[in-house]
Amino acid sequence: MSQLLDERRPYGPRDNAEFLREMNELTRYHLDGCAHYRHICPMFQGADDRASLPWLHVGLFKQINLRTEAEGIHHERTLKSSATSSGVASRIALDRTSSQLQSASTLAILRDFVGDQMRPLLVLDSAKSLRARGEVSARIAAALSLRPLASEIQFLLEDADNPASLKWDLLEEKLHGHDSLLVYGFTWMLWLAWAAAEIPTSVRQALSGKRIHFVHSGGWKKLEAMQIEPEHFNDTLTSTLHAESAVTDFYGLVEQVGIIFPLCASGYRHPPVWADVLVRDPWTLAPLTSEPGQLQLMNTLPRGAPYHNVLTEDLGRLVPGECACGRSGTRFELIGRVPKAEIRGCANV
């Protein structure tokens, strides 16, 4: 595991037998160290395939504080989702070892999509969010995952919740000083604060021909209501920029911290070799090969709590065959949410 992360090869050939072995070992490890998990899965002896591994529904993390106690595990923080429609947040216990693996995982995945070039990172959030009661918003947490690729970080919003508070003078200053930039924002904030905003003439002129790689996450719920299509979103952001400018949209959730799924050039999402995705029938829970169903996400990173294998309330579909983007292994489409499922919020850590 650590070797794969060190070598930064998130999408190389997968050793399925090795992955299953690691998931079996990790499941036994959490059964030994977490009484709640042991109560939920008391009969587990081992699985012969991925679909037989025990999983937890994401909703359980709203009800139970799951923690694994073991030698060398030091719990440091709790990752907490913000309010869903129920007003109840998921709580994920984070430990030092897992956090190091998760940071390396996120960086390896992002590097594969945005490259190694060091450049300024501009975040569509407020620096004040860093000091919010010891918690960090999901926008900040996601942005800071890009920090190893950033020569500096600047926060573009005066007010984290107000798209109209973008500091155009700061953006113009960075555009005059650099030809290449990274920009991160939640999907809806990036649209409202930048793409759909009235950009001052001097800033628009400074943007012309610049190389900018936009990275965004957080879902399309608000933009779907505004009938904004992804192609229009991307074209609006990059229309006056250098031809090498790009937009990367990634999917992830609190209960799988460290694993993100950027959208590749062919329109699919790929788990890294230390993670995988299954799809289950919402009614029978039988695994599906190409039909739409509920996404089940698993990875070999978590040590401080058993969130290594979760059934989500998101809908997706596995796509057989090799992807034209060149990435090996599983690929899938993200379709939406299970009907009547809670609307997901962002995350706080």
C-alpha positions as CSV (number, residue, x, y, z in Angstrom):
1,M,0.0,0.0,0.0
2,S,2.6,2.6,1.0
3,Q,4.7,1.6,-1.9
4,L,1.9,2.2,-4.4
5,L,1.2,5.6,-2.9
6,D,5.0,6.5,-2.9
7,E,5.3,5.5,-6.5
8,R,2.2,7.7,-7.4
9,R,0.6,5.1,-9.7
10,P,-3.1,5.4,-8.8
11,Y,-4.4,3.8,-12.0
12,G,-2.0,1.0,-12.8
13,P,-2.9,-2.6,-13.2
14,R,-4.9,-3.9,-10.2
15,D,-4.0,-7.1,-8.4
16,N,-7.5,-8.2,-7.5
17,A,-6.4,-11.1,-5.3
18,E,-4.1,-8.8,-3.3
19,F,-6.9,-6.2,-2.9
20,L,-9.3,-8.8,-1.6
21,R,-6.6,-10.1,0.8
22,E,-6.0,-6.6,2.2
23,M,-9.8,-5.9,2.5
24,N,-10.2,-9.2,4.4
25,E,-7.3,-8.3,6.8
26,L,-8.6,-4.8,7.3
27,T,-12.1,-6.1,8.1
28,R,-10.7,-8.5,10.7
29,Y,-8.6,-5.7,12.1
30,H,-11.6,-3.5,12.6
31,L,-13.7,-6.4,14.1
32,D,-10.9,-6.8,16.7
33,G,-10.7,-3.1,17.6
34,C,-14.3,-1.8,17.3
35,A,-17.0,-3.3,19.5
36,H,-19.9,-1.7,17.6
37,Y,-18.6,-3.1,14.3
38,R,-18.1,-6.5,15.8
39,H,-21.7,-6.4,17.0
40,I,-22.9,-5.6,13.5
41,C,-20.8,-8.3,11.8
42,P,-20.3,-11.0,14.4
43,M,-20.1,-14.0,12.0
44,F,-17.5,-12.8,9.6
45,Q,-14.7,-15.3,8.9
46,G,-13.5,-14.1,5.5
47,A,-14.8,-13.4,2.1
48,D,-14.0,-15.1,-1.2
49,D,-14.9,-12.1,-3.3
50,R,-15.4,-8.4,-3.0
51,A,-19.2,-8.6,-3.0
52,S,-19.2,-10.9,0.1
53,L,-17.2,-8.4,2.2
54,P,-19.4,-6.9,5.0
55,W,-20.3,-3.2,4.3
56,L,-21.9,-0.5,6.4
57,H,-24.6,1.9,5.1
58,V,-23.5,5.5,5.1
59,G,-26.5,6.4,7.3
60,L,-25.0,4.4,10.2
61,F,-22.3,7.0,10.6
62,K,-25.1,9.5,11.6
63,Q,-26.2,7.2,14.4
64,I,-23.1,5.5,15.9
65,N,-19.7,6.9,16.8
66,L,-17.6,4.1,15.3
67,R,-13.9,4.0,16.4
68,T,-11.3,1.3,16.2
69,E,-8.9,1.0,19.1
70,A,-5.5,-0.6,18.3
71,E,-1.9,-0.3,19.1
72,G,-0.3,2.7,17.4
73,I,-3.7,4.3,16.5
74,H,-4.0,7.9,17.8
75,H,-7.3,9.5,17.1
76,E,-6.9,13.2,16.5
77,R,-10.0,14.7,14.9
78,T,-13.5,13.9,13.8
79,L,-14.6,14.5,10.2
80,K,-18.1,15.8,10.3
81,S,-20.5,16.2,7.4
82,S,-22.6,19.4,7.5
83,A,-26.4,19.2,7.8
84,T,-28.4,17.0,5.4
85,S,-32.1,17.4,5.2
86,S,-32.4,15.5,8.5
87,G,-30.1,17.9,10.3
88,V,-27.9,14.9,11.5
89,A,-24.2,14.8,10.5
90,S,-22.0,11.8,9.8
91,R,-19.1,11.5,12.1
92,I,-15.8,9.8,11.0
93,A,-13.0,9.3,13.5
94,L,-9.7,10.2,12.0
95,D,-6.3,9.0,13.2
96,R,-2.8,10.0,12.4
97,T,-1.8,6.9,10.3
98,S,-5.0,7.0,8.2
99,S,-4.7,10.7,7.7
100,Q,-1.2,10.3,6.3
101,L,-2.3,7.6,3.9
102,Q,-5.4,9.6,2.9
103,S,-3.5,12.7,2.2
104,A,-1.0,10.8,0.0
105,S,-3.9,9.1,-1.8
106,T,-5.7,12.4,-2.6
107,L,-2.5,14.0,-3.8
108,A,-1.6,11.0,-6.1
109,I,-5.1,11.1,-7.6
110,L,-5.1,14.8,-8.2
111,R,-1.6,14.9,-9.5
112,D,-2.6,12.4,-12.2
113,F,-5.3,14.9,-13.4
114,V,-3.7,18.3,-12.8
115,G,0.0,17.5,-13.2
116,D,3.1,18.3,-11.1
117,Q,3.6,21.9,-12.0
118,M,3.9,24.2,-9.0
119,R,1.6,27.3,-9.4
120,P,-0.5,29.6,-7.2
121,L,-3.7,28.1,-5.9
122,L,-6.7,30.4,-5.7
123,V,-9.6,29.2,-3.5
124,L,-13.1,30.3,-3.8
125,D,-13.6,30.6,0.0
126,S,-12.7,33.0,2.8
127,A,-9.6,32.7,4.9
128,K,-11.9,33.2,7.8
129,S,-13.2,29.7,7.3
130,L,-9.9,28.4,8.6
131,R,-10.7,29.8,12.0
132,A,-14.3,28.6,12.3
133,R,-14.4,26.9,15.8
134,G,-11.5,24.6,15.0
135,E,-13.3,23.1,12.0
136,V,-12.5,23.4,8.4
137,S,-15.2,23.5,5.7
138,A,-15.3,21.0,2.9
139,R,-14.2,23.7,0.5
140,I,-11.1,24.4,2.6
141,A,-10.4,20.7,3.2
142,A,-10.6,19.9,-0.5
143,A,-8.6,23.0,-1.5
144,L,-5.8,22.1,1.0
145,S,-5.5,18.7,-0.6
146,L,-4.0,20.7,-3.5
147,R,-1.5,22.5,-1.3
148,P,1.5,20.2,-2.2
149,L,1.0,21.4,-5.8
150,A,0.7,25.1,-4.9
151,S,3.5,27.6,-4.8
152,E,1.2,29.8,-2.7
153,I,-2.5,29.9,-1.6
154,Q,-4.9,32.8,-1.8
155,F,-8.5,33.0,-0.8
156,L,-10.7,34.9,-3.2
157,L,-13.9,35.4,-1.2
158,E,-14.4,38.0,1.5
159,D,-17.5,36.1,2.7
160,A,-17.5,32.3,2.3
161,D,-21.2,32.2,1.6
162,N,-21.5,35.2,-0.7
163,P,-20.4,34.6,-4.4
164,A,-20.6,38.4,-5.0
165,S,-17.7,38.9,-2.5
166,L,-15.0,37.7,-4.9
167,K,-11.9,40.0,-4.6
168,W,-11.4,40.9,-8.2
169,D,-8.4,43.1,-7.5
170,L,-6.6,40.1,-5.9
171,L,-7.4,37.9,-8.8
172,E,-6.2,40.5,-11.3
173,E,-2.9,40.9,-9.3
174,K,-2.3,37.1,-9.5
175,L,-3.1,37.1,-13.2
176,H,-0.6,39.8,-14.0
177,G,2.1,37.9,-12.1
178,H,1.6,34.4,-13.3
179,D,0.7,32.6,-16.6
180,S,-0.6,29.5,-14.9
181,L,-2.9,29.0,-12.0
182,L,-4.9,26.4,-10.1
183,V,-8.4,27.4,-9.0
184,Y,-10.6,25.4,-6.6
185,G,-14.2,25.9,-5.6
186,F,-17.4,24.1,-4.9
187,T,-19.3,23.5,-8.1
188,W,-22.1,26.0,-7.5
189,M,-19.7,28.6,-6.0
190,L,-17.4,28.4,-9.0
191,W,-20.3,29.0,-11.3
192,L,-22.0,31.9,-9.4
193,A,-18.8,33.7,-8.2
194,W,-16.8,33.3,-11.4
195,A,-18.4,31.8,-14.5
196,A,-21.7,33.6,-14.3
197,A,-20.4,36.8,-12.7
198,E,-20.0,40.2,-14.2
199,I,-16.2,40.1,-14.5
200,P,-14.6,43.6,-14.5
201,T,-13.1,44.5,-17.9
202,S,-9.6,44.7,-16.6
203,V,-9.8,41.2,-15.1
204,R,-11.3,39.8,-18.2
205,Q,-8.5,41.2,-20.2
206,A,-5.9,39.8,-17.8
207,L,-7.6,36.3,-18.0
208,S,-7.2,36.2,-21.8
209,G,-4.8,33.5,-22.8
210,K,-3.9,32.3,-19.3
211,R,-3.5,28.7,-18.4
212,I,-5.9,27.9,-15.6
213,H,-6.8,24.4,-14.3
214,F,-10.2,24.6,-12.4
215,V,-10.9,21.9,-9.9
216,H,-14.4,21.6,-8.4
217,S,-16.5,19.3,-6.3
218,G,-19.6,19.3,-4.2
219,G,-22.2,18.1,-6.7
220,W,-24.5,19.6,-9.3
221,K,-27.8,19.9,-7.3
222,K,-28.0,23.7,-7.4
223,L,-26.9,24.0,-11.0
224,E,-29.3,21.3,-12.2
225,A,-32.1,23.5,-10.8
226,M,-30.6,26.3,-12.9
227,Q,-30.4,24.0,-15.9
228,I,-26.6,24.4,-16.2
229,E,-25.1,21.5,-18.2
230,P,-21.5,20.3,-17.5
231,E,-20.4,21.2,-21.1
232,H,-21.7,24.7,-20.8
233,F,-20.1,25.0,-17.3
234,N,-16.7,24.0,-18.7
235,D,-16.9,26.1,-21.8
236,T,-17.9,29.2,-19.9
237,L,-15.0,28.9,-17.6
238,T,-12.3,28.3,-20.3
239,S,-13.7,30.2,-23.4
240,T,-11.1,33.0,-23.3
241,L,-8.2,31.1,-21.7
242,H,-5.3,29.2,-23.2
243,A,-6.2,26.0,-25.1
244,E,-4.4,24.0,-22.4
245,S,-6.8,25.2,-19.7
246,A,-8.9,22.5,-18.2
247,V,-11.7,21.8,-15.7
248,T,-11.7,18.7,-13.4
249,D,-14.8,17.7,-11.6
250,F,-14.4,15.2,-8.7
251,Y,-16.8,13.1,-6.6
252,G,-16.2,12.0,-3.1
253,L,-17.9,11.7,0.3
254,V,-17.0,12.1,4.0
255,E,-17.4,8.4,4.6
256,Q,-14.6,7.6,2.1
257,V,-12.1,10.4,3.0
258,G,-8.9,10.2,1.0
259,I,-10.6,8.7,-2.1
260,I,-11.8,11.0,-4.8
261,F,-13.1,10.2,-8.3
262,P,-12.3,12.9,-10.9
263,L,-14.2,12.8,-14.2
264,C,-11.8,11.6,-16.9
265,A,-11.7,13.0,-20.5
266,S,-14.0,10.2,-21.6
267,G,-16.6,11.1,-19.1
268,Y,-16.1,8.3,-16.5
269,R,-14.7,8.0,-13.0
270,H,-12.0,5.5,-11.9
271,P,-11.1,4.2,-8.4
272,P,-7.4,4.1,-7.7
273,V,-5.8,0.7,-7.2
274,W,-6.1,0.9,-3.4
275,A,-9.9,1.4,-3.7
276,D,-12.8,-0.1,-5.7
277,V,-16.5,0.3,-6.6
278,L,-19.4,-2.1,-6.7
279,V,-23.0,-1.4,-7.7
280,R,-25.9,-3.1,-5.9
281,D,-29.6,-3.5,-6.8
282,P,-31.4,-1.1,-4.4
283,W,-34.2,-3.7,-3.8
284,T,-32.3,-7.0,-3.6
285,L,-28.8,-5.7,-2.9
286,A,-27.5,-8.2,-5.5
287,P,-24.3,-7.0,-7.2
288,L,-24.8,-5.6,-10.7
289,T,-22.4,-5.6,-13.6
290,S,-23.8,-2.9,-15.9
291,E,-27.3,-1.9,-14.7
292,P,-27.8,1.3,-12.5
293,G,-27.9,0.8,-8.8
294,Q,-26.4,2.0,-5.4
295,L,-22.7,2.7,-5.3
296,Q,-20.7,0.7,-2.8
297,L,-17.2,2.2,-2.2
298,M,-14.3,0.5,-0.5
299,N,-10.7,1.2,0.1
300,T,-7.7,-0.1,2.1
301,L,-6.7,3.1,3.9
302,P,-8.8,3.5,7.1
303,R,-7.3,2.4,10.4
304,G,-9.0,4.4,13.0
305,A,-12.6,3.4,12.2
306,P,-14.4,0.9,9.9
307,Y,-15.4,3.2,7.1
308,H,-13.4,1.1,4.6
309,N,-16.5,-0.4,2.9
310,V,-19.7,1.6,2.7
311,L,-22.9,1.5,0.7
312,T,-23.8,5.0,-0.4
313,E,-27.1,6.6,-1.3
314,D,-25.7,7.6,-4.6
315,L,-26.7,5.9,-7.9
316,G,-24.2,4.8,-10.5
317,R,-23.4,2.3,-13.2
318,L,-20.3,0.2,-13.9
319,V,-19.1,0.5,-17.5
320,P,-17.3,-2.7,-18.8
321,G,-14.3,-2.5,-21.0
322,E,-11.2,-0.4,-21.2
323,C,-11.4,3.4,-21.1
324,A,-10.1,5.6,-23.9
325,C,-8.4,7.8,-21.3
326,G,-5.9,5.0,-20.7
327,R,-6.7,4.4,-17.0
328,S,-7.0,0.7,-16.0
329,G,-9.5,-1.1,-13.8
330,T,-13.0,-0.3,-12.8
331,R,-14.8,2.7,-14.3
332,F,-18.3,4.0,-13.5
333,E,-20.8,6.7,-14.2
334,L,-22.3,8.7,-11.4
335,I,-26.1,9.0,-12.0
336,G,-27.6,10.8,-9.0
337,R,-29.2,10.1,-5.7
338,V,-31.5,7.3,-4.5
339,P,-35.1,8.7,-4.6
340,K,-36.1,10.4,-1.4
341,A,-32.5,10.1,0.0
342,E,-31.3,13.0,2.1
343,I,-29.8,15.9,0.2
344,R,-26.1,15.7,1.1
345,G,-24.4,18.8,2.5
346,C,-20.7,19.7,2.4
347,A,-18.3,18.4,5.0
348,N,-16.6,19.9,8.0
349,V,-13.5,18.5,9.7
